[in-house]
Amino acid sequence: MEGALKQDAEFRLTSILVPLLAIIAGVFMVVLDSTAMNVALSTLVKDFHTNLTTLQWIVTGYMLAQASVIPLSGWLSDRFGAKTVFLTAVVVFTIGSILCATPSSAEWLIAFRVLQGLGGGCVLPVGMAYVYRLAPKSKVGIVMGIMGIPVLFAPAIGPVLSGWLVQYHSWRWIFLINIPIGIICVLIGLRKLPNSQRGQVPGMDKLGMLLGPLAFASLTYGVSQGAESWTSDKTLIGLALGAVALIAFVITELRSTTPLLELRILRSIDFSTGILVQWIAQFGLYGALFLLPQFLQQARGFGAFDTGLTLLPQAIASGLMMPIAGILFDKIGVRWLVVCGLTLVSGALFQYSHVDLTTQRHDLIIPLIMCGAGMGMMMMPMNTHLLNKAPSQLVNRVTSLTNSMQQVINSLAVSTLVTILTSRAASRGAEMKAAAAASGVDAASASPEMLKQATQKVHAQGFADTFHIMIYVALGGAVLGLLLRRGRKSAEGESKRQPEIMHG
């Protein structure tokens, strides 16, 4: 224990700054590409002379590839070492980026995006576990807070950067900018990332390696298709296959002596409570991130670049709050950061629930700052809390577990919110038609301009209603956050963590 305390006292952030920057660079470009392509799809429709249904696979294929490989990342890190797996994943992602900038057909771009996703799926969970092991216990909050900046900043800045590139240059630059980042990340990583000790992996969970990726990829696909229709064949097949594979996977993992994902940790009440709060918070946060850009573009008619600029205060607020939240986590734990963070998000959603066709950019500045600050306050502290609740030898497996489920939760959030939005817009449209009929107005005689305004108004009301529902999701997460306990690791686990990664 004295050794651990001495290490904590002697620790300086500058001692790990260079390897930390290498990991942040890799995580940033992977997370950035998760959202950057969304604003380029309409341009690709013209360039490739195809339809949006086909091009959706550019986004879906990337997401499914990530979901399939994330469950393997923990085992790969234990087997081959976190440094080897992280840098290999960055190389695969960078090669995929080079290839993504070259195709002249949608089919090849989809294939190269899948390759990108296979590399990118390992970067975030392995990088998160790596950073966690780099810092001593008393400083892990601030270090993980710095690590969290690209996790929230990249999706927020993505629409701004990609919108500018698409509008003024070429969509291919969305991928080309990854090349120097990837090269710098690998060069620094080879020289400065400490070698990680390989875990004891006595055997290979072959059945788990088959069922895990199948389960998470199928569930992600099923819920993503639910955005179009929850009763379609694609949705039902994806959900059914994913559910069967998940049940079989859980049974296999609980029986295996060398499980791919260590599910037995869910027996811990503290860990299970934490992961439940994380899922609810993730649903609320991703819902807020997804809905507002859609409102700005569909109801208010903003362009991609203008939408990105409008969302910039949110990105700045989350980036500034991340390191502050890390410092606070080291002092007070996770409970009040989660409660206050989700309360801020709830307040932002309350203001979003009053949007209409007169909403201007300046009307959104305060709620955007509130939402960004709330996200920055609780996202990485929540991840760090879960890692703290896990035995040190299971850190790699825990990041795989949490990141796998986050892919499913993100897809579920989008699909559910699209369903609610469609339902509320249809209901509002029916109310408008009934009111018009009662007042003697004939829709058939309305001018095209009047019909357009009516459609936009219905869309805006649908968004406002959906934001209103999301308030209760965020508040529910805040209430559950009160159940989180700070807790501490054992002295043995605390004293072993630092030498564990600095081996060799």
Helices and strands as residue ranges (DSSP letters): H 2-10, G 13-16, H 17-36, G 37-40, H 41-48, H 52-80, H 82-100, H 106-134, G 137-139, H 140-168, H 173-176, H 178-192, H 206-225, H 233-255, G 263-267, H 269-294, I 295-299, H 304-310, H 312-332, H 335-352, G 361-364, H 365-388, G 392-394, H 395-438, G 443-445, H 448-481, H 491-501
